[in-house]
Amino acid sequence: MTTLVTGATGNTGRHVVAELVRRGENVRALTRDPAAAAGRLPAGVELVAGTHTAPAGLDAALEGVSRLHITVTAGLAEVGPELVKRAVDAGVGRITVVWGGWVGPAEQAVAESGVEWTRLEPQEFMSNTLLWAESIRTEGVVREPYDFPSALVHEADIAAVAAVALLEDGHAGRAYSLTGPEALTPSERIALLSRAARRDIAFVPITHEQAVARLMATGVPRADAEYVVGWYASPTEDSTTVVDTVEQVTGRPARTFAQWVTEHAERFQVA
C-alpha cells in the first residue's frame, strides 16, 4: 500500500515521510518542487509535483493511494473538503490530519469523510523557536511580548504519532492533543539556547502591538497576526498542560526541548 504525504518538505511532513520510510512503507511525497525535495527526503521516496491547496490537479498523485497525511496550512480552508472528497473517491481508506489550531472546514471534512481518520492536535511546535535564530546570531537577543509557558512538541513526535495512526488499527475517530514532556517559558527556552549557542542571550520584552507589526511586516494579515500574538497573550489550558499522548501512542517518551536544541544548535551559533 502507498501513503501520500502532503507538504512533504514542511516542518512535520518531512518527518512523516522519514518515519514511514524507516518503517519500510511505500511513500509518495507531494511537493511543489520535486527536484529541490530530492536532496531533502530519504532515498526511495516517490516524488510528485503538486500542492494540497490545489486538489483539482492531484488525481494522478492520488492514484493507487490507500493512506493520506494532510497538514492543514493557509489556503486549505476553502479547498480542504474538495481534497478530502477526491482522496476518498480515489480509494483512500485512512487519513491523518494535523490541524491548523482549530477544527476548520478541512478538519471537519476529514471527520465526515466516511473513512478511518485521526486528527493530530499539536500544541506549539518546537520549530517555532527558529524564528529567534537571526536575532540570536546577530544581536544575542530574543524579543517577545510575553513570557508564559508553552507545552511545546517536537515535530518528529507529531510524525511518529501520525505514522502509528496511519499504519496501525485502533486510532480511528480519535483526536490527539500532542505536547512535549514539559511546559517552558521563553526565558527558560532561552537559557537552554544560551548553553547550546555558547553565548549569553537576552530576553527583551516588546509590546503586543510591536509583535503584531512584526508579523504583519512578513506579509501576515492583521487579523491573523492578532490571533497569533493573542494566543501567546492568553494561552489556553491545552497549550500549557503536558499530556503523555506521544508515549501512549508510540510507546516511548516525547522528546524534550533540550534534545531539539541539540539537533539545531548550529542554527543559533555565530559563524
Residue, then its C-alpha position, 0 to 999 in steps of 0.5 A: m500500500t502507498t501513503l501520500v504525504t502532503g507538504a512533504t518538505g514542511n516542518t512535520g511532513r518531512h518527518v512523516v515521510a522519514e518515519l514511514v520510510r524507516r518503517g519500510e512503507n511505500v511513500r509518495a511525497l507531494t511537493r511543489d518542487p520535486a527536484a529541490a525535495a530530492g536532496r531533502l527526503p530519504a532515498g526511495v521516496e516517490l516524488v510528485a509535483g503538486t500542492h494540497t491547496a490545489p486538489a483539482g490537479l492531484d488525481a494522478a498523485l492520488e492514484g493507487v493511494s490507500r493512506l493520506h497525511i494532510t497538514v492543514t496550512a493557509g489556503l486549505a480552508e476553502v479547498g480542504p473538503e474538495l481534497v478530502k472528497r477526491a482522496v476518498d473517491a480515489g480509494v483512500g481508506r485512512i487519513t491523518v490530519v494535523w490541524g491548523g489550531w482549530v477544527g476548520p472546514a478541512e478538519q471537519a471534512v476529514a471527520e465526515s469523510g466516511v473513512e478511518w481518520t485521526r486528527l493530530e492536535p499539536q500544541e506549539f511546535m518546537s520549530n517555532t523557536l527558529l524564528w529567534a535564530e537571526s536575532i540570536r546570531t546577530e544581536g544575542v537577543v530574543r524579543e517577545p511580548y510575553d513570557f508564559p509557558s508553552a507545552l511545546v512538541h517536537e515535530a518528529d513526535i507529531a510524525a511518529v504519532a501520525a505514522v502509528a495512526l496511519l499504519e496501525d488499527g485502533h486510532a480511528g475517530r480519535a483526536y490527539s492533543l500532542t505536547g512535549p514532556e514539559a511546559l517552558t517559558p521563553s526565558e527558560r527556552i532561552a537559557l537552554l539556547s544560551r548553553a547550546a549557542r555558547r553565548d549569553i542571550a537576552f530576553v527583551p520584552i516588546t509590546h503586543e502591538q510591536a509583535v503584531a507589526r512584526l508579523m504583519a511586516t512578513g506579509v501576515p494579515r492583521a487579523d491573523a497576526e492578532y490571533v497569533v500574538g493573542w494566543y501567546a497573550s492568553p494561552t489556553e489550558d491545552s497549550t500549557t498542560v503536558v499530556d503523555t499522548v506521544e508515549q501512549v501512542t508510540g510507546r516511548p517518551a516525547r522528546t524534550f526541548a533540550q534534545w531539539v536544541t541539540e539537533h539545531a544548535e548550529r542554527f543559533q551559533v555565530a559563524 
